[in-house]
Amino acid sequence: PDDVVSAIARQLGSNAIHYSKYRWTGRSAERHRAAVRAFVKIRAFRRIDIEPLHCWLVEQVLPSETSLARAADRTVDWSREFGVGLPAPPHLERIVRGAQAVFAEGLFAELCKQL
């Protein structure tokens, strides 16, 4: 969103044109992202974070949220609570879909037991 980029550029005393020219790949970009994460006290998402996020979705989110998009949006809450950045969107989508499948299987099994 151009308005957001412009507002942040003004706050930093910079020009929004720098954003469009920024190289988002390479070592410099990795160092910049690491510096931002350190500043906001959030570490990068790692493989060991998959299971806790998955369990949180199954136990805390999916019992009341049926929309995959809204469930994915709620992962921001988890990220803030545990100080962990979010995975890339395709990876996050796979985690949410996997959690939804596990939740649905558990719900189905519980319903079958009650019949």
C-alpha positions as CSV (number, residue, x, y, z in Angstrom):
1,P,0.0,0.0,0.0
2,D,1.5,3.2,-1.2
3,D,-0.1,5.3,1.6
4,V,1.5,3.2,4.3
5,V,4.9,3.3,2.6
6,S,4.7,7.1,2.3
7,A,3.6,7.5,5.9
8,I,6.5,5.4,7.2
9,A,9.0,7.2,4.9
10,R,7.8,10.5,6.3
11,Q,8.3,9.3,9.9
12,L,11.8,8.1,9.0
13,G,12.6,11.3,7.2
14,S,13.1,9.4,4.0
15,N,11.6,9.2,0.5
16,A,9.2,6.5,-0.4
17,I,11.0,5.9,-3.7
18,H,13.7,4.1,-1.7
19,Y,11.2,1.4,-0.9
20,S,10.6,0.5,-4.5
21,K,14.3,0.4,-5.3
22,Y,15.2,-1.8,-2.3
23,R,16.7,-5.2,-3.1
24,W,14.7,-7.7,-1.1
25,T,17.1,-10.5,-1.6
26,G,20.7,-10.9,-0.6
27,R,22.9,-10.6,2.5
28,S,22.1,-7.0,3.1
29,A,18.4,-7.6,3.1
30,E,18.9,-10.6,5.5
31,R,20.9,-8.4,7.9
32,H,18.2,-5.7,7.7
33,R,15.4,-8.1,8.5
34,A,17.5,-9.5,11.4
35,A,18.0,-6.0,12.7
36,V,14.2,-5.3,12.5
37,R,13.4,-8.5,14.2
38,A,15.9,-7.8,17.0
39,F,14.4,-4.3,17.4
40,V,10.9,-5.6,17.8
41,K,12.1,-8.6,19.8
42,I,10.8,-11.3,17.4
43,R,12.9,-14.1,16.2
44,A,12.6,-15.7,12.8
45,F,10.2,-18.6,12.4
46,R,12.0,-22.0,12.6
47,R,11.1,-25.6,11.9
48,I,10.7,-26.2,15.7
49,D,7.9,-23.6,15.7
50,I,5.6,-25.6,13.4
51,E,4.3,-28.0,16.0
52,P,3.5,-25.3,18.7
53,L,1.7,-23.2,16.1
54,H,-0.2,-26.2,14.7
55,C,-1.3,-27.2,18.3
56,W,-2.3,-23.6,19.1
57,L,-4.5,-23.5,16.0
58,V,-6.1,-26.8,16.7
59,E,-6.8,-26.0,20.4
60,Q,-7.4,-22.3,20.5
61,V,-8.5,-21.1,17.0
62,L,-10.2,-23.7,15.0
63,P,-12.9,-24.7,17.5
64,S,-14.4,-21.2,16.9
65,E,-13.1,-20.2,13.5
66,T,-14.1,-22.0,10.3
67,S,-12.5,-19.7,7.8
68,L,-8.9,-20.6,6.8
69,A,-8.1,-17.0,6.0
70,R,-9.3,-15.7,9.4
71,A,-7.5,-18.6,11.1
72,A,-4.3,-17.6,9.3
73,D,-4.9,-14.0,10.3
74,R,-5.1,-15.0,14.0
75,T,-1.6,-16.4,13.8
76,V,-0.4,-12.8,14.3
77,D,-1.7,-13.2,17.9
78,W,0.4,-16.3,18.4
79,S,3.4,-14.6,16.8
80,R,3.1,-11.7,19.3
81,E,2.5,-13.9,22.3
82,F,5.6,-16.1,21.7
83,G,7.9,-13.6,20.0
84,V,8.2,-15.5,16.8
85,G,7.9,-14.2,13.3
86,L,5.4,-15.8,10.9
87,P,6.4,-18.2,8.2
88,A,6.1,-17.2,4.6
89,P,2.5,-17.1,3.3
90,P,2.6,-20.5,1.4
91,H,4.1,-22.2,4.4
92,L,1.6,-20.6,6.8
93,E,-1.2,-21.8,4.6
94,R,0.1,-25.4,4.7
95,I,0.3,-25.2,8.5
96,V,-3.2,-23.8,8.8
97,R,-4.7,-26.4,6.4
98,G,-2.9,-29.2,8.2
99,A,-4.2,-28.0,11.6
100,Q,-7.7,-27.7,10.1
101,A,-7.6,-31.3,8.9
102,V,-6.4,-32.5,12.3
103,F,-9.2,-30.5,14.0
104,A,-11.8,-31.9,11.6
105,E,-10.7,-35.5,12.1
106,G,-10.8,-35.0,15.9
107,L,-14.2,-33.5,15.7
108,F,-15.5,-36.2,13.5
109,A,-14.1,-38.9,15.8
110,E,-15.7,-37.3,18.8
111,L,-19.1,-37.1,17.0
112,C,-18.8,-40.7,16.0
113,K,-18.2,-41.8,19.6
114,Q,-21.3,-40.0,20.7
115,L,-23.6,-41.8,18.1
